[in-house]
Amino acid sequence: MRTKETANNERKATKTTNRRKRRITWFNPPYSKSVSSNIGKKFFDLLNSCFPPNHKLHKIINKNTIKLSYSCTPNIKQIISSHNKRIIKESSNKDSTTKLCNCRDKQSCPLQEKCLKKSTVYQATVLETNTKKIDTFIGITF
C-alpha cells in the first residue's frame, strides 16, 4: 500500500525528469572578413519586421526561438569547388580501377578475361555427352 509520503516522493522524481525541451532553431551564417555589417542585428530586425507579434507564426519564429551563431566555415564557393573536386576525383578513380573479370581462374575465363565488360555479345557451343547433341547459345552482358 502506498503512503502519502511515497506518493509525494514519486511526484518529485517525475517533476525533475520531465523538463520541457525548448525548440530552438539556429541561424548560422558563414564567416567572411569582407562583411563589415552586423549580420546578427540585421537578421533579428528582419525577423521582427516579417513576424510581428500579431503574426500567426510569431509563436514559433521570434527572437527567443531563433538563436544566432557565427561559424568559421569556408565560404560557399570553396564548399562547392571542393565538392566538385571530390566527385570528379572519385569518378576518375572508378574508371581507372574497373575490374574486367571476376572469375576465380582467370586463365579459364570463357570471354578472354573480359566477362565484366559491358555490352559484350558472346556465343557458346555446348556438346551433350550422352546424346551427342550440339547446342549453340548467344548472350549479352550488361
DSSP file (Angstrom, degrees, kcal/mol; ACC not computed):
  #  RESIDUE AA STRUCTURE BP1 BP2  ACC     N-H-->O    O-->H-N    N-H-->O    O-->H-N    TCO  KAPPA ALPHA  PHI   PSI    X-CA   Y-CA   Z-CA
    1    1 A M              0   0    0      0, 0.0     2,-0.3     0, 0.0     0, 0.0   0.000 360.0 360.0 360.0 136.2    0.0    0.0    0.0
    2    2 A R        -     0   0    0      4,-0.0     2,-0.2     3,-0.0     0, 0.0  -0.621 360.0-149.0 -84.9 137.6    1.3    3.4   -0.9
    3    3 A T     >  -     0   0    0     -2,-0.3     4,-1.8     1,-0.1     5,-0.2  -0.541  28.6-106.8 -97.2 171.0    1.6    6.0    1.7
    4    4 A K  H  > S+     0   0    0      1,-0.2     4,-1.9    -2,-0.2     5,-0.1   0.860 118.7  55.0 -64.8 -35.4    1.2    9.7    1.2
    5    5 A E  H  > S+     0   0    0      1,-0.2     4,-2.0     2,-0.2    -1,-0.2   0.911 107.5  47.4 -67.7 -42.9    5.0   10.2    1.7
    6    6 A T  H  > S+     0   0    0      1,-0.2     4,-2.1     2,-0.2    -1,-0.2   0.860 110.0  53.9 -67.9 -34.0    5.9    7.7   -1.1
    7    7 A A  H  X S+     0   0    0     -4,-1.8     4,-2.0     2,-0.2    -1,-0.2   0.903 108.5  49.2 -64.9 -40.6    3.4    9.3   -3.4
    8    8 A N  H  X S+     0   0    0     -4,-1.9     4,-2.2     2,-0.2    -2,-0.2   0.895 109.9  51.5 -64.7 -40.1    5.0   12.7   -2.8
    9    9 A N  H  X S+     0   0    0     -4,-2.0     4,-2.0     1,-0.2    -2,-0.2   0.891 109.1  50.6 -63.6 -39.4    8.5   11.3   -3.5
   10   10 A E  H  X S+     0   0    0     -4,-2.1     4,-2.1     2,-0.2    -1,-0.2   0.901 109.6  50.4 -65.5 -40.3    7.3    9.8   -6.8
   11   11 A R  H  X S+     0   0    0     -4,-2.0     4,-2.1     1,-0.2    -2,-0.2   0.900 109.8  50.6 -64.0 -41.0    5.8   13.2   -7.9
   12   12 A K  H  X S+     0   0    0     -4,-2.2     4,-1.7     1,-0.2    -1,-0.2   0.897 109.4  51.2 -64.0 -39.6    9.0   15.0   -7.1
   13   13 A A  H  X S+     0   0    0     -4,-2.0     4,-1.3     1,-0.2    -1,-0.2   0.896 111.7  46.4 -65.5 -40.0   11.0   12.4   -9.1
   14   14 A T  H  X S+     0   0    0     -4,-2.1     4,-1.9     1,-0.2    -1,-0.2   0.843 108.1  57.1 -72.5 -31.6    8.8   12.8  -12.1
   15   15 A K  H  < S+     0   0    0     -4,-2.1    -1,-0.2     1,-0.2    -2,-0.2   0.896 108.3  46.4 -64.9 -39.2    8.9   16.6  -11.9
   16   16 A T  H  < S+     0   0    0     -4,-1.7    -1,-0.2     1,-0.2    -2,-0.2   0.805 115.3  45.5 -75.4 -27.9   12.7   16.7  -12.1
   17   17 A T  H  < S+     0   0    0     -4,-1.3     2,-1.4     1,-0.2    -2,-0.2   0.797  99.6  69.5 -86.8 -28.3   12.8   14.3  -15.0
   18   18 A N     <  +     0   0    0     -4,-1.9     2,-0.4    -5,-0.1    -1,-0.2  -0.600  65.7 161.1 -93.3  77.9   10.1   15.8  -17.2
   19   19 A R        -     0   0    0     -2,-1.4     2,-0.4    -3,-0.1    -3,-0.1  -0.781  43.6-111.4 -98.6 143.2   11.7   19.0  -18.3
   20   20 A R        -     0   0    0     -2,-0.4     2,-0.5     1,-0.1    -2,-0.0  -0.554  26.6-137.8 -75.4 127.8   10.3   20.9  -21.3
   21   21 A K        -     0   0    0     -2,-0.4     2,-0.2     1,-0.0    -1,-0.1  -0.759  18.8-129.3 -87.7 126.1   12.7   20.9  -24.2
   22   22 A R        -     0   0    0     -2,-0.5     2,-1.1     1,-0.1    -1,-0.0  -0.520  11.1-131.5 -75.8 138.4   12.9   24.3  -25.9
   23   23 A R        +     0   0    0     -2,-0.2     2,-0.4     2,-0.0    -1,-0.1  -0.780  38.1 173.2 -91.9  99.2   12.5   24.3  -29.7
   24   24 A I        -     0   0    0     -2,-1.1     2,-0.5    42,-0.1    42,-0.2  -0.908  19.7-159.2-112.9 133.5   15.4   26.4  -30.8
   25   25 A T  E     -a   66   0A   0     40,-2.9    42,-2.6    -2,-0.4     2,-0.4  -0.940  15.1-141.6-110.2 131.8   16.4   27.0  -34.4
   26   26 A W  E     -a   67   0A   0     -2,-0.5     2,-0.6    40,-0.2    42,-0.2  -0.791   5.5-156.2 -98.3 133.2   20.0   28.1  -35.0
   27   27 A F  E     +a   68   0A   0     40,-3.2    42,-2.4    -2,-0.4    -2,-0.0  -0.947  17.3 179.8-103.2 118.2   20.9   30.7  -37.7
   28   28 A N        -     0   0    0     -2,-0.6    42,-0.2    40,-0.2    40,-0.1  -0.748   5.3-170.2-125.4  81.2   24.5   30.0  -38.6
   29   29 A P        -     0   0    0      0, 0.0    42,-1.4     0, 0.0    44,-0.2  -0.455  31.8-106.1 -73.1 145.2   25.8   32.4  -41.3
   30   30 A P  B     -b   71   0B   0      0, 0.0     2,-0.2     0, 0.0    42,-0.1  -0.411  37.7-110.7 -68.7 146.7   29.2   31.6  -42.8
   31   31 A Y        +     0   0    0     40,-0.7     2,-0.3    42,-0.4    41,-0.0  -0.539  38.4 174.4 -80.1 141.1   32.0   33.9  -41.7
   32   32 A S    >   -     0   0    0     -2,-0.2     3,-0.9     3,-0.1    40,-0.0  -0.967  29.4-149.6-147.0 131.9   33.6   36.4  -44.2
   33   33 A K  T 3  S+     0   0    0     -2,-0.3    -1,-0.1     1,-0.2    -2,-0.0   0.784  96.9  64.2 -68.5 -26.9   36.2   39.0  -43.5
   34   34 A S  T 3  S+     0   0    0      2,-0.0     2,-0.6     0, 0.0    -1,-0.2   0.664  82.6  88.4 -75.0 -14.9   34.8   41.2  -46.3
   35   35 A V    <   +     0   0    0     -3,-0.9    -3,-0.1     1,-0.2     4,-0.1  -0.748  45.4 169.0 -87.0 120.1   31.4   41.7  -44.5
   36   36 A S        +     0   0    0     -2,-0.6    -1,-0.2     2,-0.1     2,-0.1   0.539  46.4  95.3-106.6  -9.8   31.6   44.7  -42.2
   37   37 A S  S    S-     0   0    0      1,-0.1     2,-1.3     2,-0.0     3,-0.1  -0.400  87.2-103.3 -81.6 160.7   27.9   45.0  -41.3
   38   38 A N     >  -     0   0    0      1,-0.2     4,-2.0    -2,-0.1     5,-0.2  -0.697  38.4-177.8 -84.5  95.0   26.3   43.5  -38.2
   39   39 A I  H  > S+     0   0    0     -2,-1.3     4,-2.6     1,-0.2    -1,-0.2   0.879  77.5  55.9 -64.5 -39.5   24.6   40.5  -39.8
   40   40 A G  H  > S+     0   0    0      2,-0.2     4,-2.4     1,-0.2    -1,-0.2   0.926 108.9  45.4 -60.9 -46.8   23.0   39.4  -36.5
   41   41 A K  H  > S+     0   0    0      1,-0.2     4,-2.3     2,-0.2    -1,-0.2   0.914 114.4  48.9 -63.7 -42.8   21.3   42.7  -35.8
   42   42 A K  H  X S+     0   0    0     -4,-2.0     4,-2.1     2,-0.2    -1,-0.2   0.889 110.7  51.5 -64.4 -38.0   20.0   42.9  -39.4
   43   43 A F  H  X S+     0   0    0     -4,-2.6     4,-2.2     2,-0.2    -2,-0.2   0.932 111.9  45.0 -64.8 -45.7   18.7   39.3  -39.2
   44   44 A F  H  X S+     0   0    0     -4,-2.4     4,-2.3     2,-0.2    -2,-0.2   0.853 111.2  53.5 -69.2 -33.2   16.8   39.9  -36.0
   45   45 A D  H  X S+     0   0    0     -4,-2.3     4,-2.1     2,-0.2    -1,-0.2   0.902 109.2  49.9 -63.1 -39.7   15.4   43.2  -37.4
   46   46 A L  H  X S+     0   0    0     -4,-2.1     4,-2.5     2,-0.2     5,-0.3   0.897 108.9  51.8 -64.6 -40.9   14.2   41.2  -40.4
   47   47 A L  H  X S+     0   0    0     -4,-2.2     4,-2.6     1,-0.2    -2,-0.2   0.924 110.4  48.7 -59.9 -44.6   12.6   38.7  -38.0
   48   48 A N  H  < S+     0   0    0     -4,-2.3    -2,-0.2     1,-0.2    -1,-0.2   0.866 114.5  44.9 -65.9 -35.8   10.8   41.4  -36.2
   49   49 A S  H  < S+     0   0    0     -4,-2.1    -1,-0.2     1,-0.2    -2,-0.2   0.867 119.4  40.2 -77.7 -34.6    9.5   43.0  -39.4
   50   50 A C  H  < S+     0   0    0     -4,-2.5    -2,-0.2     1,-0.2    -3,-0.2   0.821 126.2  33.2 -82.7 -31.4    8.4   39.8  -41.1
   51   51 A F  S  < S+     0   0    0     -4,-2.6    -1,-0.2    -5,-0.3    -2,-0.1  -0.642  78.1 178.9-126.0  73.8    6.9   38.1  -38.0
   52   52 A P    >   -     0   0    0      0, 0.0     3,-2.2     0, 0.0     6,-0.2  -0.188  49.0 -92.1 -68.1 169.1    5.4   40.9  -35.8
   53   53 A P  T 3  S+     0   0    0      0, 0.0     5,-0.1     0, 0.0     6,-0.1   0.751 126.4  53.5 -57.6 -25.4    3.7   39.9  -32.5
   54   54 A N  T 3  S+     0   0    0      4,-0.1     2,-0.1     3,-0.0    -3,-0.0   0.470  84.7 108.6 -89.8   0.8    0.3   39.6  -34.2
   55   55 A H  S X  S-     0   0    0     -3,-2.2     3,-1.1     1,-0.1     4,-0.3  -0.489  75.1-128.4 -75.8 146.5    1.6   37.2  -36.9
   56   56 A K  T 3  S+     0   0    0      1,-0.3     3,-0.3    -2,-0.1     4,-0.1   0.747 108.5  48.0 -70.8 -21.3    0.3   33.6  -36.6
   57   57 A L  T >> S+     0   0    0      1,-0.2     4,-3.1     2,-0.1     3,-1.1   0.415  81.9  96.1 -95.8   1.9    3.9   32.3  -36.8
   58   58 A H  T <4 S+     0   0    0     -3,-1.1    -1,-0.2     1,-0.3    -2,-0.1   0.817  77.1  62.5 -60.8 -29.6    5.4   34.7  -34.2
   59   59 A K  T 34 S+     0   0    0     -3,-0.3    -1,-0.3    -4,-0.3     3,-0.2   0.841 116.3  29.7 -63.2 -33.2    4.9   32.0  -31.6
   60   60 A I  T <4 S+     0   0    0     -3,-1.1     2,-0.7     1,-0.2    -2,-0.2   0.842 123.5  45.8 -94.3 -40.8    7.4   29.7  -33.5
   61   61 A I  S  < S+     0   0    0     -4,-3.1     2,-0.3   -14,-0.1    -1,-0.2  -0.847  80.8 113.1-114.0  96.7    9.7   32.3  -35.2
   62   62 A N  S >> S-     0   0    0     -2,-0.7     4,-1.6    -3,-0.2     3,-0.6  -0.876  80.0 -82.9-148.7-178.1   10.8   35.0  -32.8
   63   63 A K  T 34 S+     0   0    0     -2,-0.3   -19,-0.0     1,-0.2   -15,-0.0   0.751 124.5  51.9 -64.9 -24.6   13.9   36.4  -31.1
   64   64 A N  T 34 S+     0   0    0      1,-0.2    -1,-0.2     3,-0.1    -3,-0.0   0.745 113.7  40.5 -85.3 -24.2   13.6   33.8  -28.3
   65   65 A T  T <4 S+     0   0    0     -3,-0.6   -40,-2.9     1,-0.1     2,-0.5   0.622 106.8  67.2-100.0 -14.6   13.3   30.7  -30.5
   66   66 A I  E  <  -a   25   0A   0     -4,-1.6     2,-0.3   -42,-0.2   -40,-0.2  -0.935  67.8-168.0-108.0 122.8   15.9   31.7  -33.1
   67   67 A K  E     -a   26   0A   0    -42,-2.6   -40,-3.2    -2,-0.5     2,-0.4  -0.829  12.7-136.3-110.9 150.7   19.5   31.8  -31.9
   68   68 A L  E     +a   27   0A   0     -2,-0.3     2,-0.4   -42,-0.2   -40,-0.2  -0.883  24.3 171.0-109.5 133.7   22.4   33.3  -33.8
   69   69 A S        -     0   0    0    -42,-2.4     2,-0.3    -2,-0.4    -2,-0.0  -0.977  24.6-137.8-142.6 127.1   25.8   31.6  -34.0
   70   70 A Y        -     0   0    0     -2,-0.4     2,-0.3   -42,-0.2   -42,-0.1  -0.616  21.5-154.3 -85.2 145.8   28.7   32.6  -36.2
   71   71 A S  B     -b   30   0B   0    -42,-1.4   -40,-0.7    -2,-0.3    -2,-0.0  -0.861  21.9-145.6-120.7 151.3   30.6   29.9  -37.9
   72   72 A C        +     0   0    0     -2,-0.3     3,-0.1   -42,-0.1    -2,-0.0  -0.119  55.0 137.5-102.9  34.4   34.1   29.7  -39.2
   73   73 A T        -     0   0    0    -44,-0.2   -42,-0.4     1,-0.1    -2,-0.1  -0.432  61.8 -98.1 -75.7 155.4   33.1   27.6  -42.2
   74   74 A P        -     0   0    0      0, 0.0    -1,-0.1     0, 0.0   -42,-0.0  -0.269  49.6 -89.3 -67.6 162.3   34.5   28.3  -45.6
   75   75 A N     >  -     0   0    0      1,-0.1     4,-1.9    -3,-0.1     3,-0.4  -0.197  40.4-100.6 -71.7 169.2   32.5   30.4  -48.0
   76   76 A I  H  > S+     0   0    0      1,-0.2     4,-2.7     2,-0.2     5,-0.2   0.845 119.9  57.5 -62.1 -37.6   30.1   28.8  -50.4
   77   77 A K  H  > S+     0   0    0      1,-0.2     4,-2.5     2,-0.2    -1,-0.2   0.913 108.6  46.7 -60.6 -42.6   32.4   29.0  -53.4
   78   78 A Q  H  > S+     0   0    0     -3,-0.4     4,-2.3     2,-0.2    -1,-0.2   0.890 111.8  51.1 -66.8 -38.8   35.0   27.0  -51.5
   79   79 A I  H  X S+     0   0    0     -4,-1.9     4,-2.0     2,-0.2    -2,-0.2   0.940 113.6  43.9 -63.3 -47.1   32.4   24.4  -50.4
   80   80 A I  H  X S+     0   0    0     -4,-2.7     4,-2.6     1,-0.2    -2,-0.2   0.912 114.1  49.4 -66.2 -43.1   31.1   23.9  -53.9
   81   81 A S  H  X S+     0   0    0     -4,-2.5     4,-2.3    -5,-0.2    -1,-0.2   0.899 111.8  48.0 -66.3 -39.1   34.5   23.7  -55.5
   82   82 A S  H  X S+     0   0    0     -4,-2.3     4,-2.2     2,-0.2    -1,-0.2   0.883 111.9  50.8 -68.0 -36.1   35.8   21.2  -53.0
   83   83 A H  H  X S+     0   0    0     -4,-2.0     4,-2.3    -5,-0.2    -2,-0.2   0.928 111.1  47.9 -64.2 -44.8   32.7   19.1  -53.5
   84   84 A N  H  X S+     0   0    0     -4,-2.6     4,-2.5     1,-0.2     5,-0.2   0.906 110.8  51.2 -63.3 -41.5   33.1   19.2  -57.3
   85   85 A K  H  X S+     0   0    0     -4,-2.3     4,-2.5     1,-0.2    -1,-0.2   0.915 110.2  49.8 -60.5 -43.1   36.8   18.2  -57.0
   86   86 A R  H  X S+     0   0    0     -4,-2.2     4,-2.4     2,-0.2    -2,-0.2   0.912 111.9  47.1 -64.1 -42.6   35.9   15.3  -54.8
   87   87 A I  H  X S+     0   0    0     -4,-2.3     4,-2.3     2,-0.2    -1,-0.2   0.918 113.6  47.6 -66.0 -43.1   33.2   14.0  -57.2
   88   88 A I  H  X S+     0   0    0     -4,-2.5     4,-2.2     1,-0.2    -2,-0.2   0.902 112.1  50.5 -64.5 -40.4   35.5   14.3  -60.2
   89   89 A K  H  X S+     0   0    0     -4,-2.5     4,-2.0    -5,-0.2    -2,-0.2   0.918 111.3  48.0 -63.8 -43.8   38.3   12.6  -58.3
   90   90 A E  H  X S+     0   0    0     -4,-2.4     4,-1.9     1,-0.2    -2,-0.2   0.900 112.2  48.9 -64.1 -41.1   36.0    9.7  -57.3
   91   91 A S  H  X S+     0   0    0     -4,-2.3     4,-1.6     1,-0.2    -1,-0.2   0.873 111.5  49.0 -69.3 -35.4   34.7    9.2  -60.9
   92   92 A S  H  X S+     0   0    0     -4,-2.2     4,-1.5     1,-0.2    -1,-0.2   0.861 110.3  51.7 -71.5 -33.7   38.2    9.2  -62.4
   93   93 A N  H  X S+     0   0    0     -4,-2.0     4,-1.4     1,-0.2    -2,-0.2   0.874 107.3  53.2 -67.8 -36.9   39.3    6.7  -59.8
   94   94 A K  H  < S+     0   0    0     -4,-1.9    -2,-0.2     1,-0.2    -1,-0.2   0.899 107.7  51.0 -64.7 -40.0   36.4    4.4  -60.7
   95   95 A D  H >< S+     0   0    0     -4,-1.6     3,-0.7     1,-0.2    -1,-0.2   0.878 111.9  46.1 -65.9 -37.8   37.2    4.5  -64.4
   96   96 A S  H 3< S+     0   0    0     -4,-1.5    -1,-0.2     1,-0.2    -2,-0.2   0.745 116.5  43.5 -79.4 -22.3   40.9    3.5  -63.9
   97   97 A T  T 3< S+     0   0    0     -4,-1.4     2,-0.2    -5,-0.1    -1,-0.2   0.095  76.2 137.2-112.0  23.4   40.2    0.7  -61.4
   98   98 A T    <   -     0   0    0     -3,-0.7     2,-0.3    -4,-0.2    -3,-0.0  -0.518  51.9-128.6 -72.5 135.2   37.3   -1.1  -63.1
   99   99 A K        -     0   0    0     -2,-0.2     3,-0.1     1,-0.1    -1,-0.1  -0.624  18.0-168.1 -82.5 140.0   37.6   -4.9  -63.0
  100  100 A L  S    S+     0   0    0     -2,-0.3    16,-3.2     1,-0.3    17,-0.5   0.656  72.8  26.8 -99.2 -20.5   37.2   -6.7  -66.3
  101  101 A C        +     0   0    0     14,-0.2    -1,-0.3    13,-0.2     5,-0.1  -0.998  44.4 178.9-146.4 137.6   37.0  -10.2  -64.9
  102  102 A N        +     0   0    0     -2,-0.3     2,-0.1    -3,-0.1    -1,-0.1   0.089  41.7 132.8-122.5  22.7   35.9  -11.7  -61.6
  103  103 A C        -     0   0    0      1,-0.1     3,-0.2     3,-0.1     6,-0.1  -0.408  59.6-131.9 -70.2 149.7   36.4  -15.4  -62.5
  104  104 A R  S    S+     0   0    0      1,-0.3     2,-0.8    -2,-0.1    -1,-0.1   0.925 103.1  39.6 -68.3 -44.1   38.3  -17.5  -59.9
  105  105 A D  S >  S-     0   0    0      1,-0.2     3,-0.9     3,-0.1    -1,-0.3  -0.884  72.7-169.8-108.2 102.7   40.6  -18.9  -62.6
  106  106 A K  G >  S+     0   0    0     -2,-0.8     3,-1.2     1,-0.2     7,-0.2   0.804  82.6  60.6 -63.7 -30.1   41.4  -16.1  -64.9
  107  107 A Q  G 3  S+     0   0    0      1,-0.3    -1,-0.2    -3,-0.1     5,-0.1   0.811 105.2  47.7 -69.3 -28.9   43.1  -18.4  -67.5
  108  108 A S  G <  S+     0   0    0     -3,-0.9    -1,-0.3     4,-0.0    -2,-0.2   0.154  77.4 134.9 -99.4  20.5   39.9  -20.4  -68.0
  109  109 A C    X   -     0   0    0     -3,-1.2     3,-1.2     1,-0.1    -3,-0.0  -0.534  52.0-144.7 -68.1 128.0   37.6  -17.3  -68.5
  110  110 A P  T 3  S+     0   0    0      0, 0.0    -1,-0.1     0, 0.0    -3,-0.0   0.671  96.2  51.1 -71.0 -14.7   35.4  -18.0  -71.5
  111  111 A L  T >  S-     0   0    0     11,-0.1     3,-0.7     0, 0.0    -2,-0.1  -0.047 120.2-100.4-113.7  31.9   35.4  -14.3  -72.5
  112  112 A Q  T <  S-     0   0    0     -3,-1.2    -5,-0.1     1,-0.2    -6,-0.1   0.895  80.9 -53.1  52.3  49.2   39.2  -13.8  -72.5
  113  113 A E  T 3  S+     0   0    0     -7,-0.2    -1,-0.2     1,-0.1   -13,-0.1   0.781 122.8 100.8  59.3  33.0   39.2  -12.1  -69.1
  114  114 A K    X   +     0   0    0     -3,-0.7     3,-0.9     1,-0.1   -13,-0.2  -0.135  33.1 125.0-131.3  37.0   36.6   -9.6  -70.2
  115  115 A C  T 3  S+     0   0    0      1,-0.2   -14,-0.2   -15,-0.0     5,-0.1   0.696  75.0  49.8 -75.2 -17.8   33.5  -11.1  -68.6
  116  116 A L  T 3  S+     0   0    0    -16,-3.2    -1,-0.2    -3,-0.1   -15,-0.2   0.433  81.5 117.0 -97.7   0.3   32.5   -7.9  -66.7
  117  117 A K  S X  S-     0   0    0     -3,-0.9     3,-0.6   -17,-0.5     2,-0.1  -0.469  71.5-111.6 -69.0 138.4   32.8   -5.6  -69.7
  118  118 A K  T 3  S+     0   0    0      1,-0.2    24,-0.2    24,-0.2    -1,-0.1  -0.418  88.0   9.4 -76.7 146.4   29.5   -4.0  -70.6
  119  119 A S  T 3  S+     0   0    0     22,-1.0     2,-0.6     1,-0.2    -1,-0.2   0.887  79.6 157.5  56.5  49.1   27.6   -4.9  -73.7
  120  120 A T    <   -     0   0    0     -3,-0.6    21,-1.8    21,-0.1     2,-0.5  -0.915  31.0-149.6-103.2 124.7   29.6   -7.8  -74.8
  121  121 A V  E     +C  140   0C   0     -2,-0.6     2,-0.3    19,-0.2    19,-0.2  -0.802  23.0 178.7 -92.6 131.1   27.9  -10.3  -77.2
  122  122 A Y  E     -C  139   0C   0     17,-2.6    17,-2.9    -2,-0.5     2,-0.4  -0.916  18.8-153.4-133.3 160.0   29.1  -13.9  -76.8
  123  123 A Q  E     -C  138   0C   0     -2,-0.3     2,-0.4    15,-0.2    15,-0.2  -0.997   9.7-169.8-134.3 136.3   28.4  -17.3  -78.3
  124  124 A A  E     -C  137   0C   0     13,-3.3    13,-3.4    -2,-0.4     2,-0.5  -0.987  11.3-151.4-130.1 137.7   28.9  -20.7  -76.7
  125  125 A T  E     -C  136   0C   0     -2,-0.4     2,-0.5    11,-0.2    11,-0.2  -0.936  15.1-164.2-108.3 126.5   28.7  -24.1  -78.2
  126  126 A V  E     -C  135   0C   0      9,-3.6     9,-3.0    -2,-0.5     2,-0.6  -0.940   5.5-158.0-116.9 129.3   27.6  -26.9  -75.8
  127  127 A L  E     -C  134   0C   0     -2,-0.5     2,-0.5     7,-0.2     7,-0.2  -0.929  12.4-143.3-107.2 121.1   28.1  -30.6  -76.6
  128  128 A E     >  -     0   0    0      5,-3.0     4,-1.3    -2,-0.6     5,-0.4  -0.735   9.9-153.0 -83.4 125.3   25.9  -33.0  -74.7
  129  129 A T  T  4 S+     0   0    0     -2,-0.5    -1,-0.1     1,-0.2     0, 0.0   0.865  86.6  43.9 -73.6 -37.3   27.9  -36.1  -74.0
  130  130 A N  T  4 S+     0   0    0      1,-0.2    -1,-0.2     3,-0.1    -2,-0.0   0.815 126.9  28.3 -82.8 -27.3   25.2  -38.8  -73.7
  131  131 A T  T  4 S-     0   0    0      2,-0.1    -2,-0.2     0, 0.0    -1,-0.2   0.475  94.7-132.8-108.0  -3.8   23.1  -37.7  -76.8
  132  132 A K     <  +     0   0    0     -4,-1.3     2,-0.4     1,-0.2    -3,-0.2   0.796  53.1 153.1  56.0  31.5   26.0  -36.2  -78.9
  133  133 A K        -     0   0    0     -5,-0.4    -5,-3.0     2,-0.0     2,-0.5  -0.755  35.6-147.6 -94.0 137.2   23.7  -33.2  -79.5
  134  134 A I  E     -C  127   0C   0     -2,-0.4     2,-0.4    -7,-0.2    -7,-0.2  -0.914  15.7-175.5-108.1 126.1   25.3  -29.8  -80.2
  135  135 A D  E     -C  126   0C   0     -9,-3.0    -9,-3.6    -2,-0.5     2,-0.5  -0.941  12.1-151.3-119.5 143.3   23.6  -26.6  -79.0
  136  136 A T  E     -C  125   0C   0     -2,-0.4     2,-0.4   -11,-0.2   -11,-0.2  -0.963  11.9-168.4-116.0 128.7   24.7  -23.0  -79.6
  137  137 A F  E     -C  124   0C   0    -13,-3.4   -13,-3.3    -2,-0.5     2,-0.4  -0.935   4.3-163.0-118.0 138.8   23.8  -20.2  -77.2
  138  138 A I  E     +C  123   0C   0     -2,-0.4     2,-0.3   -15,-0.2   -15,-0.2  -0.968  19.2 164.1-120.5 137.0   24.2  -16.5  -77.8
  139  139 A G  E     -C  122   0C   0    -17,-2.9   -17,-2.6    -2,-0.4     2,-0.3  -0.875  25.0-141.2-143.8 174.8   24.2  -14.0  -74.9
  140  140 A I  E     -C  121   0C   0     -2,-0.3     2,-0.3   -19,-0.2   -19,-0.2  -0.995  16.2-132.4-140.9 143.5   25.0  -10.4  -73.9
  141  141 A T              0   0    0    -21,-1.8   -22,-1.0    -2,-0.3   -21,-0.1  -0.669 360.0 360.0 -94.0 153.2   26.5   -8.9  -70.8
  142  142 A F              0   0    0     -2,-0.3   -24,-0.2   -24,-0.2    -1,-0.1   0.375 360.0 360.0-115.3 360.0   25.0   -5.9  -69.1
